[in-house]
């Protein structure tokens, strides 16, 4: 049985006695807690909808920018490239902040950078160039990289180890709530009523076209004003709440070298398989959501951007329902088997989107979002479980977050496929390949679980 150590708190300006919300749990030697601190866990889980809103607004921006800046599908996908590229670059620095300070400090840094990135939308809308908007999105991604690098791993640590995967799945359930809110903000604050932007701008030339585009870009500011307010409130609440360090006692995590950790991870085949699967999954999820609005408008030329964005609201509702169903099933079925079942049905559904060229394909895309439910959290938690030497856990989590770069690569590939094939429907073949990778990973996990059980019982 593990011994219990006294919980260390992050070094912040105020002393421990000044915390308004105290921690009522004890930390174990491996970094986990003896019980789940409910308030801290809920507060941490509330970070997930914050980056969910930012990610879903990208789907709105892709549609908006494609028309205003007259972009190809490939060029419009650079919204996701700038966004997820920030994740890739900052994940390792974020892990260093965690190792030198604490998860809480990294979260506060992330919230602050997120707010700064949202503020950059104001000069970007005034300058009115695509490149400046990409810079603002990259800045937001820096903050979100800190948040995801911290919160995904931290959620799994805030309680006993045996419920780590379920805990992360529960936290991830908050994500689609924020994503749906982001789409609704874009639907009513960015997209207007009437004809689609493409139809409205088709008859405009010269100064009139430029003026119309500038007015449309000004609307992109509105959602980010509300997000900034929420971020300021979140910074204050996190600052006055006590959180555990959640670092292993038996190893000196703060002295662990990045080079040693990377050397350990690169020799861990199971971990590398998890990284590749995470890369393909996040890329697929991002691509499906990036092009669902475009798919709807391609299959039905009579609807505008505001109407088409409703399908994304349904997608995030389906995502939420899928997560809830997966969480409930985990009481009776292993996470690996649930991942396998969901991914098999997901692969078949994407095949349907490719071959059926009517609006039922859009509803199939919504159904696919429901099948995304258990994927990221299960892949993330299972991959972290392969890191036996716990002094490497912070950096291992950061490298996993770096796999989110798939969100920058796969949508661009699908956009290129759509331009080359001349069909948005056929471009979903890219996602078919990605989901097939998840199926193969899940098969391997089911076999591993069975072998582990046989060894334990034998």
N, C-alpha and C positions, 0 to 999 in steps of 0.2 A: 504493500500500500504506500502511496506517495506521501511524503511529509508535506506539511503546510508551511509556507513561508509568509512572512509579513508582507502585505501589499505595499509596493512602492508607488508613489504618485509622481507624475511628471513635474519637472522643475519649472514652475510658472511663477509669475510675480507675486501672487498671493500665497499665503501659507495654507496648509491643509485644513486648518480649523475654519478658514474663511469660505470653504466650499459650501454652497447652498444645498447641492444634491450630493449626498454622501454615497460611498460604495459599501454595500453589505454583502460581501463575498470574500473568500480567501483564495489566494493564488497557490497553485500546486507547483511542484518542481519543474514540470514540463511546459509551463506557461499557461496551461488551462486553469479554469476556476473550479471550485468545488460545487458551485451552484450558478445559476444564471441570474445576474443582476438585472432585474426586469426593466427598470427605468433606463439604465445605460444601454441595454440592448435595444429597446424601442427607439431611443434617441439616435443610436448608431444606424438602425434600420431606416430612419427617416432621411439619411443621406442618399439612399438608393434612388428615391424619386427625384432628387435634385439633379443627378446626372441623367436620369431617364428623361426629364423634361428637355434638357439641353440636346440630347441625342435625337429625340423625336422632332424638335424644331429644325434639325438639319434636313429632315425629309421635306419640310415645308420650304426651306431655303433653296433646296435643289430645284424644286418646281418653279419657285419665284425667279431665281437667278437664271435658269435656263432660257426663259423668255426675255427677261429684261436685258440680259447681256448677250442674247442670241448665241447660246452655247450648244454644242453637241452633247449627246448623252454621256460620252466619255469625259468631256470637259466639266460638265455639271457635277460629275461624281467626285471632282477634286474637293468639293465641300467635305466629303467624308475623309478624303486623303489628308487634308490639313488637320481635321479634327482628330483622327486616330493616329496621325503621325506624331502629334504632341504627346499622346500616351506612350508611344514607343520610345521617344527620346528622354522623357522625364521619369519613367518608371524606376530606373536604377538610382538616379539622384534622390528620388522620393524614398527609396528603401534605405539609403544612407542617412537621411534625416531621421527615419524611424530608429535605426540602430544607434545613432548618436544621441537621440532625445527619447521620443516615445511615439506611439501611435496617435495619441491625442494631439501632440504638437504638429505632426504631419497633417492631420485632419484640419487643424486651424489654418495652416499654411495653404492647404488646398482650397478651403472656403474663401480665403482672402484673394488668391489668384483667380478663382472663378469669378469673383465680384469685379476684379480689375478687367478681366476679359470681356465681361458683359458691358462694362463702361466703354470699352473701345468700339462698341457698335455705334456710338454717337458720332465720333469723328469719321468712322467708315461710311455711315449713311450720308454725311455731308460731302465727302470726297467722291462718293459714288463710283468707285472702281472695284471690280471683282477681286483683285489682288489684296486690297486693304481689308475686305470682309474676310478673306481667308486668313489674314494675319490675326484678326480678332478671334476667329474660331480656334486658331492654333493656341492663342493665349488662354482661352477658356479650357482647352484640352489640357494645358499644363496643370491648372487647378484640379481638373477632374482626374488626372493621372495620380496626383497626390491622394485624392479621396478614394479612388478605387484600389490603389496599392495598399492603402491603410485599411479601408473598411471591409473588403472581402476577406482578408486574412483575420482581421480583428474580430469579425462576427463569428468566425469558426472557433476563436479562442475564448469568447465570453461565456464560458460554461464548461461542463464536462466534455471530455474528448469523444465519448460514445455518441453524443448527439451533435457533433460538429457539422456533419453534412446536412442534417435536417435544419440546424440553426441557420446555416448560410442560405438554404432554400427558402426559409421563412423570410429572411432579410431581403432576398431577391424578389419576393412576392410584392414588395413595396415598389419595385422598379416600374412595372407597367402603370401604376397609378400616376406616377410623375410623367410617364411617357404620354398617357392619355391627356393629362392636363396640358402638356406642351403642345400637342396637336390641336386641342380646343383653343388654346391661346392663339396659335397660328391661324386656325380656321376663321376665327371671328375678328382678330386684330390685324392680321397681315393680308389674308385673302379678302377681296371684295365680292359684292354680289354682281349679278348680271353675267355677261359673256366671259369666257376665259380670257386671261391676259393676252394670250396669243391672238385671239380674235380682236380684242380691243386695240392692240398695238399694230395689227396688220395694216390698218388704214392710215396710220400716222407716219409722217416723215419729218425729217429735219428737227427744228426746234420743238415742235409739238411732241414728237416721239421722245426726245430727251427730257422734256418737262414732265411727261407722263411717267417715265421711268424713275425720275427723281422723287416724285410723289409716292410712287409705289415703294421705293426703297426706304422712305421715311417711316412707313408702316412697320418695318422690321424692328424698329426701336421699342415698340410698345410692350411686347412680351418680356423683354429684358429689363424693363423698368421694374416690373413686379418681382422678377427673380432677384434683382439686387436687394430689394427690401427684405425678402425672405432670407437671403444669405447673411445680411447684417444681424438679423434676429438669431440665426443659427450660430453665428460666431459668439455672440454673447452667452447663449445657453451652454455651449460646449466649454466656454472659458470658466463658468461657475460650477461645472459638474466634475466630480472626482471620477477618474477612470484608472483601471489597473495598468501596470506596465506590460503584463502578459509576455514576459521574456523568461526563457528557461533558467533555472537556478544553477543547474549542474554545469553549464557552459558559459563562457564569457562572450555572449553574443556581440557586445559592443566592440570587441577586439578582433572579431572575425574579418578576414580580408576578403574583398570581392573576388580576387583571383583564385583563392582557395575554394570559395563557394562555387564559382563557375566551373572550376576543374572537377569538383565533386558532381555537379549537376550534369555536366556533359557526358559523364560516364554512366549516368543513371538512365538506362534505356526506357524504363517505364515512365519516367518523368518527361523524357523527350517526346514520347508518343502522346502524352497528355498535352504538351505544348503545341504540337502540330495539330492535334484535334481542336484545341481551343482556337488556334489561328483560323482554321477552316470554318469552325462553327460561328465565331463572331463575324467573320467576313460574310457568311451566308445570311445571318440574321440581319446585318446592316444592309446588305444588297436587297433582300426581299422587302424590307421596310422602305428603302430608298426609292424603289421603283414600283411600289404598289399603286401610288397615285398616278404615275405615268402609264401603268398597265391599264388602269380604269379609263383614263382619258383616251388611250389608244383604241380600246375596244368599244367605247361609247363616246362618239365625238360631240354629243349633245350636252355633256355635263361640263361644268367649269371646275376650277381648282378647289373652290370652297366645298362644292358637293363631293368631289372626289376624295377630299381629305377626311370625310366622314368614314370612309372605309378604313382609314388608319386608326380612327377612334375604336372601331369594331375590332381591329387587329390587336390593339393593346388590351381591350377587354378580354379577348380570346386568350391572350398571353397570360393575363391575370388568372383566368379560370383554369388554364392549363397548369399553372403553378400550384393553384389550390388543390386541384385533383391529384397532382403528383405528390404533394405534401401529405395528403390523406392516405394515399396508397403506400407511402413509405413505412407506415405502421405495420403493414402486412407483407409487402414485397420489397426486395432489396432495391437500393437506388440504381444499381447497375442494370437490373432487369427492366425497371421503369424507363431508363434511358434507352435501352434497346427497343422496347415496344414503341415508344414515342418516335424514335428516329426512323424505324421501318415505315410507319404510317406517314411520316413526314416526307420520306423519299418518294413514296407512291403518289402523294398529293402534289408534289412539285412536278412529277411526270405528267399529271393531269393538266396542270397549268400550261405546260408546254404544248400539248396536243389539242386542247379544246380552246378555240378562239372565240369565246363569247363571255358574257359577264359572269358566268358561273366560275370562270377561272379566277376572277377577283375574289369571290367568296372562298374559293379554295386557298388563295393566298392568306385570307383571314384565318382559315382553319389551320394552316401551317404555323401561324403565330401561336396558336394554342399548343401546338406540338413542340414549340421551342421551350415550353414551360420548365422542364427539369434540366435542360441541357447545360447551360453555363455553370450553374452552381454545382451540379454533380461532377462535371468535368474538372472544375476548379478544385473542389474538395478532394476528389479521388487523386488528382495529380499531386496535391500537397501531401497526401498520405504516403506518397512514395519517398518523401524526404525523411529518412530515418534519423539522420543527424540533425537535431532540432536547432542547432546554432546557425544553420543555413536557411531557416524558415522565412525570415524577412526578405532576403534577396530572392529566394525561390518564388515567393509571392509576387515580387516585383517583375521577375522574368515572365511569370504567367500573365501579368497585366500587359507586358510588352507584346504578348501574343495577340492583343487586341488590334495590333497593326493590320491584322486580317481585314478589319473594317475599313482600312485605307486602300487595300489591294483588291479585294474581291469585287466591291462595287465598281471600281474602275474597269476591271476585266469584264464585268457584265455590261457596263456601258459601252465598252469597245465592241463586245459581241453583238449588242443591239444595233449599233451603227453599221457593223460589217454585215450582219445577217438581214438587216432591214426589218427586224421583227422583235418587239419587246417580249413576246411570248417565248420565242425560241431561245432568247438570251438566258432564260431561267435554267438552261442546261448547266450553267456554271454552278448554280445552287444545288442541282441534282448531284453533281460530283461531290460537293461539300457535305451534303447530308449522308452520302454513301460512306464517307470517311468516318463520320460519327457512328454509323452503324457498325463498322468494323471495330472501332474502339470499344463500343459497348459490348460486342461479342467477346472481345478479349477480357474485359472487366468481369463479365459473367463467369467465364472460365476460371479467372484468377480467384474470384470469390468462392467458387465451388472447390477449388484445390485447397484454398486456405481452410475452409470448413472441414474438409476431409483430414487435413493434417492435425487440426485441433481436436477432432473427435477420435483420431487414430492414436 
